[in-house]
């Protein structure tokens, strides 16, 4: 997104965000800032758990204008200087104002002269294909798609409407992406899965990977992530799922809708993950497992058995989060007792 050179009266911001102004009203808002680097007449937001914490944060604004949680403010609150904007959810209100100050980069429809497009490819006239792209045979690119520079689309790929592929993305043969998806730089969709069979004569014999990848609508895939094609059949990602950078999804895995998969997660082949699952950073999931709807796995955990009940899990071996916390407390107490027993007493 690119910054806009524009200012807004604070009253316009309050109407846009459905906020109540407390303090000075005749202010022109110049942009956005963070709470730890406040700028005068710029918007920020404050997340606080208590009234005291909120008031401490407000005192550090230094002329910035903070979205604050209405419910935590004292009834007679008035800032010593400047203004605050009282709302139900400060973070959501702040997000809603970002498009006022930043705009999406625009691209002109059409195909760059340096792109190599197979004559059998079908590209909607409203789509944009950037420099040095390679578009294979029988590829379909939908309306308003943006294919940035040096993207490679293998034969018979299908890209849905309004999908954006950033520089360096590779979509291998027969892969299908839905509408309104975003794939960030250098990710690979549809590479061969990791399949080898021990063979006395050949060593490791490669298992042919002849399946495909099917991705739903409104899916976002971070940079340098890899989604392998099915060995036979399909690797699938459900609509609304968000995948962070540096994620590996193995062949024939089935990921449900509205899942959150954080950075450096590795999901081995043929695993089934139902809707709404959250995998924290660096979670490892073994092959042929099942993770039920609504399960959440904490960062750095290792999933080696099926998860059959929703809830929070963490650790290695994996356990319910409350059990892991209890065990951690017990280990710390045991360590303190051991240290105390090893400490020499006076006269010994």
DADA-V19524 format. One record per residue. N is the residue number from 0. NEAR is the number of other ideal C-beta (glycine too) atoms within 10 Angstrom. D_CENTER is the distance of its C-alpha to the mean C-alpha in Angstrom with 1 decimal. Layout:
BEGIN
n->N near->NEAR d_center->D_CENTER
n->N near->NEAR d_center->D_CENTER
END
This chain:
BEGIN
n->0 near->10 d_center->16.8
n->1 near->9 d_center->20.4
n->2 near->10 d_center->22.3
n->3 near->12 d_center->25.1
n->4 near->8 d_center->28.5
n->5 near->11 d_center->29.2
n->6 near->13 d_center->30.2
n->7 near->18 d_center->30.4
n->8 near->13 d_center->32.9
n->9 near->21 d_center->31.4
n->10 near->13 d_center->33.0
n->11 near->13 d_center->30.9
n->12 near->23 d_center->27.7
n->13 near->21 d_center->28.9
n->14 near->10 d_center->29.7
n->15 near->14 d_center->26.3
n->16 near->20 d_center->24.5
n->17 near->11 d_center->27.3
n->18 near->23 d_center->28.1
n->19 near->13 d_center->31.4
n->20 near->16 d_center->32.6
n->21 near->18 d_center->34.4
n->22 near->17 d_center->36.4
n->23 near->13 d_center->37.1
n->24 near->11 d_center->36.5
n->25 near->8 d_center->37.8
n->26 near->20 d_center->34.9
n->27 near->11 d_center->33.2
n->28 near->24 d_center->29.5
n->29 near->16 d_center->28.6
n->30 near->17 d_center->24.9
n->31 near->18 d_center->22.0
n->32 near->19 d_center->21.9
n->33 near->11 d_center->20.6
n->34 near->14 d_center->22.7
n->35 near->7 d_center->23.5
n->36 near->10 d_center->24.8
n->37 near->17 d_center->26.4
n->38 near->17 d_center->28.1
n->39 near->13 d_center->31.0
n->40 near->17 d_center->30.4
n->41 near->19 d_center->26.6
n->42 near->25 d_center->24.2
n->43 near->20 d_center->22.0
n->44 near->23 d_center->21.0
n->45 near->23 d_center->22.2
n->46 near->15 d_center->20.7
n->47 near->16 d_center->23.7
n->48 near->9 d_center->24.9
n->49 near->9 d_center->28.6
n->50 near->14 d_center->31.0
n->51 near->10 d_center->32.2
n->52 near->13 d_center->28.8
n->53 near->23 d_center->28.1
n->54 near->17 d_center->31.6
n->55 near->12 d_center->31.1
n->56 near->17 d_center->27.9
n->57 near->21 d_center->29.7
n->58 near->11 d_center->32.5
n->59 near->12 d_center->30.3
n->60 near->24 d_center->29.3
n->61 near->12 d_center->32.1
n->62 near->13 d_center->32.3
n->63 near->24 d_center->28.6
n->64 near->29 d_center->28.0
n->65 near->25 d_center->25.6
n->66 near->26 d_center->24.1
n->67 near->28 d_center->25.3
n->68 near->20 d_center->25.5
n->69 near->15 d_center->28.7
n->70 near->9 d_center->29.5
n->71 near->18 d_center->29.7
n->72 near->18 d_center->32.1
n->73 near->9 d_center->35.8
n->74 near->4 d_center->37.9
n->75 near->5 d_center->39.9
n->76 near->16 d_center->37.1
n->77 near->9 d_center->37.7
n->78 near->17 d_center->36.0
n->79 near->8 d_center->38.6
n->80 near->10 d_center->37.3
n->81 near->19 d_center->34.9
n->82 near->22 d_center->32.8
n->83 near->25 d_center->29.9
n->84 near->26 d_center->28.2
n->85 near->20 d_center->28.3
n->86 near->21 d_center->25.7
n->87 near->11 d_center->24.4
n->88 near->14 d_center->20.8
n->89 near->25 d_center->20.6
n->90 near->13 d_center->16.9
n->91 near->12 d_center->16.7
n->92 near->23 d_center->19.8
n->93 near->20 d_center->18.5
n->94 near->13 d_center->15.5
n->95 near->17 d_center->18.1
n->96 near->20 d_center->20.3
n->97 near->12 d_center->18.0
n->98 near->12 d_center->19.1
n->99 near->18 d_center->22.6
n->100 near->19 d_center->22.3
n->101 near->13 d_center->19.9
n->102 near->13 d_center->20.1
n->103 near->10 d_center->18.3
n->104 near->9 d_center->20.1
n->105 near->8 d_center->22.7
n->106 near->16 d_center->23.9
n->107 near->6 d_center->27.3
n->108 near->15 d_center->27.7
n->109 near->14 d_center->29.6
n->110 near->19 d_center->29.6
n->111 near->15 d_center->30.2
n->112 near->6 d_center->33.6
n->113 near->12 d_center->32.2
n->114 near->19 d_center->29.9
n->115 near->12 d_center->31.5
n->116 near->17 d_center->31.3
n->117 near->13 d_center->33.2
n->118 near->5 d_center->35.7
n->119 near->12 d_center->34.6
n->120 near->19 d_center->31.0
n->121 near->11 d_center->30.4
n->122 near->22 d_center->28.4
n->123 near->15 d_center->28.4
n->124 near->8 d_center->30.3
n->125 near->14 d_center->27.5
n->126 near->21 d_center->25.0
n->127 near->20 d_center->24.7
n->128 near->26 d_center->25.1
n->129 near->20 d_center->25.0
n->130 near->13 d_center->27.3
n->131 near->13 d_center->27.9
n->132 near->22 d_center->25.8
n->133 near->15 d_center->27.3
n->134 near->24 d_center->27.3
n->135 near->19 d_center->29.0
n->136 near->13 d_center->31.6
n->137 near->14 d_center->31.0
n->138 near->22 d_center->27.4
n->139 near->16 d_center->26.4
n->140 near->28 d_center->24.2
n->141 near->19 d_center->23.8
n->142 near->15 d_center->24.5
n->143 near->17 d_center->22.7
n->144 near->25 d_center->20.5
n->145 near->21 d_center->19.9
n->146 near->28 d_center->20.3
n->147 near->20 d_center->20.3
n->148 near->15 d_center->22.8
n->149 near->19 d_center->23.4
n->150 near->25 d_center->21.3
n->151 near->19 d_center->23.1
n->152 near->29 d_center->23.3
n->153 near->18 d_center->25.6
n->154 near->15 d_center->28.3
n->155 near->17 d_center->27.8
n->156 near->26 d_center->24.1
n->157 near->18 d_center->23.0
n->158 near->29 d_center->20.4
n->159 near->20 d_center->20.1
n->160 near->17 d_center->20.7
n->161 near->19 d_center->18.6
n->162 near->25 d_center->16.2
n->163 near->21 d_center->15.3
n->164 near->29 d_center->15.6
n->165 near->20 d_center->15.5
n->166 near->16 d_center->18.2
n->167 near->18 d_center->19.0
n->168 near->23 d_center->17.1
n->169 near->20 d_center->19.4
n->170 near->27 d_center->19.6
n->171 near->22 d_center->22.5
n->172 near->16 d_center->25.4
n->173 near->19 d_center->25.1
n->174 near->24 d_center->21.3
n->175 near->20 d_center->20.3
n->176 near->29 d_center->17.3
n->177 near->21 d_center->17.3
n->178 near->18 d_center->17.3
n->179 near->18 d_center->14.8
n->180 near->23 d_center->12.3
n->181 near->17 d_center->10.7
n->182 near->29 d_center->11.1
n->183 near->20 d_center->10.9
n->184 near->16 d_center->13.9
n->185 near->16 d_center->15.9
n->186 near->23 d_center->13.9
n->187 near->19 d_center->16.5
n->188 near->28 d_center->16.8
n->189 near->26 d_center->20.0
n->190 near->16 d_center->21.4
n->191 near->16 d_center->24.1
n->192 near->23 d_center->23.3
n->193 near->16 d_center->24.8
n->194 near->17 d_center->28.1
n->195 near->11 d_center->31.5
n->196 near->9 d_center->34.7
n->197 near->8 d_center->37.3
n->198 near->10 d_center->40.5
n->199 near->6 d_center->43.7
n->200 near->5 d_center->44.7
n->201 near->10 d_center->41.4
n->202 near->8 d_center->39.5
n->203 near->10 d_center->36.0
n->204 near->12 d_center->36.1
n->205 near->12 d_center->33.0
n->206 near->15 d_center->32.0
n->207 near->10 d_center->31.5
n->208 near->21 d_center->28.0
n->209 near->12 d_center->28.9
n->210 near->20 d_center->26.2
n->211 near->20 d_center->23.2
n->212 near->25 d_center->19.5
n->213 near->19 d_center->18.8
n->214 near->27 d_center->15.5
n->215 near->21 d_center->15.5
n->216 near->17 d_center->14.8
n->217 near->19 d_center->11.8
n->218 near->24 d_center->9.5
n->219 near->15 d_center->6.9
n->220 near->29 d_center->7.3
n->221 near->19 d_center->6.9
n->222 near->17 d_center->10.3
n->223 near->16 d_center->13.0
n->224 near->23 d_center->11.6
n->225 near->18 d_center->14.5
n->226 near->29 d_center->15.2
n->227 near->26 d_center->19.0
n->228 near->25 d_center->21.4
n->229 near->23 d_center->23.5
n->230 near->20 d_center->26.8
n->231 near->12 d_center->28.5
n->232 near->14 d_center->26.6
n->233 near->16 d_center->22.9
n->234 near->29 d_center->19.4
n->235 near->20 d_center->17.4
n->236 near->27 d_center->13.9
n->237 near->22 d_center->14.3
n->238 near->17 d_center->13.6
n->239 near->18 d_center->10.6
n->240 near->23 d_center->8.5
n->241 near->15 d_center->4.8
n->242 near->27 d_center->5.0
n->243 near->19 d_center->4.5
n->244 near->16 d_center->7.9
n->245 near->18 d_center->11.1
n->246 near->24 d_center->10.7
n->247 near->17 d_center->14.0
n->248 near->29 d_center->14.8
n->249 near->22 d_center->18.6
n->250 near->26 d_center->21.1
n->251 near->25 d_center->21.8
n->252 near->27 d_center->18.8
n->253 near->19 d_center->18.0
n->254 near->26 d_center->14.6
n->255 near->21 d_center->15.0
n->256 near->18 d_center->13.5
n->257 near->15 d_center->10.8
n->258 near->23 d_center->9.6
n->259 near->16 d_center->6.6
n->260 near->25 d_center->7.0
n->261 near->20 d_center->6.5
n->262 near->18 d_center->8.3
n->263 near->17 d_center->11.8
n->264 near->23 d_center->11.9
n->265 near->17 d_center->14.9
n->266 near->27 d_center->16.0
n->267 near->20 d_center->19.6
n->268 near->19 d_center->21.4
n->269 near->18 d_center->22.5
n->270 near->21 d_center->20.4
n->271 near->16 d_center->19.7
n->272 near->27 d_center->16.8
n->273 near->19 d_center->17.4
n->274 near->16 d_center->15.5
n->275 near->19 d_center->13.4
n->276 near->24 d_center->13.1
n->277 near->16 d_center->10.8
n->278 near->28 d_center->11.0
n->279 near->19 d_center->10.8
n->280 near->16 d_center->10.9
n->281 near->16 d_center->13.8
n->282 near->25 d_center->14.7
n->283 near->18 d_center->17.2
n->284 near->24 d_center->18.3
n->285 near->14 d_center->21.8
n->286 near->14 d_center->23.0
n->287 near->12 d_center->24.5
n->288 near->18 d_center->23.0
n->289 near->14 d_center->22.0
n->290 near->25 d_center->19.4
n->291 near->18 d_center->20.3
n->292 near->14 d_center->18.6
n->293 near->14 d_center->17.3
n->294 near->22 d_center->17.2
n->295 near->18 d_center->15.0
n->296 near->25 d_center->15.5
n->297 near->18 d_center->15.5
n->298 near->14 d_center->14.4
n->299 near->14 d_center->17.0
n->300 near->23 d_center->18.6
n->301 near->16 d_center->20.3
n->302 near->23 d_center->20.6
n->303 near->12 d_center->24.0
n->304 near->11 d_center->25.2
n->305 near->13 d_center->24.2
n->306 near->21 d_center->22.6
n->307 near->9 d_center->24.7
n->308 near->10 d_center->24.1
n->309 near->15 d_center->21.2
n->310 near->12 d_center->20.5
n->311 near->14 d_center->19.2
n->312 near->22 d_center->20.0
n->313 near->21 d_center->20.1
n->314 near->18 d_center->22.2
n->315 near->12 d_center->24.3
n->316 near->10 d_center->26.1
n->317 near->18 d_center->23.5
n->318 near->15 d_center->24.9
n->319 near->14 d_center->24.3
n->320 near->17 d_center->22.8
n->321 near->11 d_center->26.0
n->322 near->12 d_center->28.2
n->323 near->19 d_center->26.3
n->324 near->14 d_center->26.8
n->325 near->12 d_center->30.5
n->326 near->12 d_center->31.1
n->327 near->12 d_center->29.7
n->328 near->10 d_center->32.0
n->329 near->10 d_center->34.9
n->330 near->10 d_center->34.3
n->331 near->10 d_center->34.4
n->332 near->10 d_center->37.6
n->333 near->10 d_center->39.1
n->334 near->10 d_center->38.4
n->335 near->10 d_center->40.0
n->336 near->10 d_center->43.0
n->337 near->10 d_center->43.4
n->338 near->9 d_center->43.4
n->339 near->8 d_center->45.9
n->340 near->7 d_center->48.2
n->341 near->7 d_center->48.2
n->342 near->7 d_center->49.2
n->343 near->6 d_center->53.0
n->344 near->5 d_center->55.0
n->345 near->4 d_center->58.0
n->346 near->4 d_center->61.1
n->347 near->4 d_center->59.5
END
